[in-house]
Amino acid sequence: MSRHIRRSYLYLFLIAGFIVSVHPPRVEAQSSPPILDVLITDNFNVDDTLIRSVSTIKKGNLYNPREVGDTIKQLYRLGLFSDIKVYAQAQGQGIVVTITVREYPLLDRIEFKGNDKIKTKELERENFLFQGQAVSPYRVALAKEKLLKLYREKGYLLAAVKERPLVTEGLAVLELTIDEGKKVALGGIFVEGNTSVTDKALSNAMQKKAQTEEELFWKEGDLRRERILDTFEKATEEFRKNGYRGARVISDSLWY
């Protein structure tokens, strides 16, 4: 009798387990709240319309936290903002999103200081930055590099530039203070690995003047990379004249 009862209980237990597995509990998914409004704050020079057009957060859409990161990323790509924050606040049955930005100042003008070898009018013609552009660290770095390249082309390889933006009401006067340094002239060329052509023959070949501009390389310190490579070509040509068709310059270094 006891064995029969145990089997009955086991049978009922299995039936109950089957019923539970067939009818799992229902869980209602919660939908995201709608975006009631999108507010833009702290923008002075950049129009709301531009920010809204770039933002993936739109009024009337359901709130998606992933769109916050996408919006911040897209706004940074404009190169107009130094800081961007997005806040979401519950209001009634929905969400109000606030996009707060910190703008880079816009360029009013550039002032050059310390320049003596290159006149201010010549520097102003180079258009390092355009009036009205955002004065971001990236654009300032490009302007400094362009300025230093101009000095290097004139033989001032030791030139250095320091920047200081003076900001008033969203507009910046960018001060570029130049330390021109001394002009670098070519002191000499040392060649290693040449066993078949004399140093004198190589020196004569490299100083061979085919154009007036080539005189600058030797007399005025024109050490631009393209001028140096042109001189290397003259050296390898001297080897080719002596039957070494595969001659080439494998490395070089410049110190001053």
N, C-alpha and C positions, 0 to 999 in steps of 0.2 A: 504493500500500500504506500509506504513512504517513497519507494522508488518511483511509483506512478505519479505521485504528487510532485516530486522534484522535476520530472520530465515535463509536467504541465506548466510549471513555473518557467522552465527554460523556454518552452514553446511560446508562452505569452511574452516573454522578454524579447525574443527575436522578432515577434510580430510588432511589438511597440517600437523597436529600433527601426524597423522597415518603414513604419508610418512616419517617424520623425525625419528619416532621410528623404522620403518622398515629398514632404511638406516643410521645407526649410523656412526659417523666419524671414519675413520681408523687411528690407531696410530701404527706406526712402532716401534717394540721393538729394543732397542740398544743392540748389543752383546758386551760382555767383550773383551777387547783387548788381543791379544796373548802375551805370555811371550817370549821376544826375547832372554833373557839370564838371568842366575842366577849367581851372583858374591859372593864369600866368602872372607871376609876380617878379618884381625887382628888375625887369628889363627896361632899359632906357633908350638904347639906340636900335635894338633889334625889335622888329614889329611882331605883335602877337600872331599875325597870320602866318609868318614863316615858321614860328615854333609849333603852331598847331598842325601845319602841313607836314612837318617832319615827324611829329609825335604819332605813335601807334595807339595812344590812348584817346578814344573818341567818346564824346558825349552820346549817350543812348546805348552804347555797347555794354556787354556784361564785363564786370571788372575781372581782369586777368593779371595776377602779379608778375607773370613773365613779361608782359608788355612794358612794365616799369623799366626793367633792365634794357630792353630793346630801345625804348625812347631815349634813355640817358646816353646810350651808345651812339645813336643817330645824331643827337644834338651835339655831342662832343666832336663828331666828324665835321661839323660846320666850321670849326676853328674859331668860333666867336665867343666861347664861354670858358672861364677858368674853373667854374664849379657849377654843378647841377644837382638839385635834390628834388625828389618827388614824394609828396605826402598824400595818403588816402585817409579820409575821415568819414565815419559812418554818419549818415543823416537820414532819419526816417527809415524807409525801406531800401535805401540806396547808398551810394558812395559819392563823395565830392573829392576830386583829385586836384591837388595844387602842385604846379611845376614852378620851382623857384630857381632862378639862374643868377649867376654872377658874370657879368660881361667883361671881356677885355676892353680897354679903352681904344677909341679910334684915333688914328694918327692925325694930328693937326699939322705938324711939320717936323723936320729933322734939323738939328743944329750941330755943326761940326766944330770941334775944338782940338787944338794941338796940331792941325795940319799946316805945314809950311811948304813942303816939296810939291804937294798937289793942291792947287787952289780950290777954294770953296765952290766956285762956279762950275769947275770941272766935276767935282764930286756930286753936285746937285743934278747934273745931267745924267748921272748913272741910274737914277730911279731905284734906289735901294728898297724903298717902300713907297707906296702910293698914298696920297692923302685920302683919308677915309677908311683905310684898311685897319683891321683889328691888329693891335700891337701885342701879338702873342709871343711867347718865348721862341717858338719855332720860326716865326717870321723875322724876329730880331736876330736870331742865329744866322739865318740866310743872308740878311743884310750885312752883318759883320763879316761873313765869309766872302761876300762879293767885294766888300771894301778892301779886305786883306789881299784878295786876288789882284786887285788893281795895283796895290803897292808892290806886290811880288813881281808883277810884270815890269815894274820900273826899277827893280833891283833892291827894293827895301824888304828883304826877307825876314828881318827882325821886327817888323812892325807889329803892334798889338793894339787892340781896340777894347775900350770899356764902355758899356751902355748905362744910361740912367733915364728912365721914363719919368717925366714930370706930369702928373695927371691932375686935371681940373675939370670937374663936371663931365666925366666920361670922355674927355679929349686929352690926348697925350702929346707933349713935346718931347721927342726922343733925342737926348743928348748922346752923341758919339764922340768920346774923347780918344784921340789917336796919339800913340807913342810911336813915332815914325822909326826911331832907331837909326843906326848907321847903314849906309848903302853897302851891300855886299858885292864885291868884285871877284872875278875869277883869279885865284892865286896860282893854280897849276893843276895839271892832270897827271895822274899816276896810273900806269897800265900794268896789269899783272897777267901772266900766262902767255905773253908774246915771246916766242923763241925764234921765229923765222923772219920777223920784220923788226927793224931797229926802232927804238923809241923815237929817234929823230925823224925817221920817215913817217911814223904815225903822227907825230906832232905837226909836221909840215902838211900832212894830208888833212888833218882836222882843222887847221887854220887856213886852208885853201878857201878863198873868197869867190863865191859864184854870184852872190847878191850883196847889195849894200847892207841889208839887214844882218847878214852874218858877221859883219864887223862888230856889231853890238855885243855879240856873245863873248868876244875877247877883250874889247876895250871898255865896255860900259856895264859889264856884269849882267847881261841878259841871260838869266838862268831858268827861263821857262822850260817846262818839260819837253815841249815839242822842239825847242832849239837844241836841247841836250841830245835828244834822239837823232836829230839831223846830223849832229857831230859824230855820233856813234856810227851812223851809216857811212860817213866818210872814212872812218877807221876800218870798217869791215871791207870797204871797197878796195882799200890798199892791200889787204890780204888776198882778195880775189885776183888782183892784178898779178900776184905772185903764185897763182895756181891753187890757192886754198878756197875753193868754191863754197864750202860749208862753214866758213868762218862766221861767227856771230858773237855779240856781246851777251854773256849769260847773266851778269849782274852788275850793279853799279851802286855807289853810295856818294852822298854829298854831305860834307860837314863844314861848319863855319862857326 
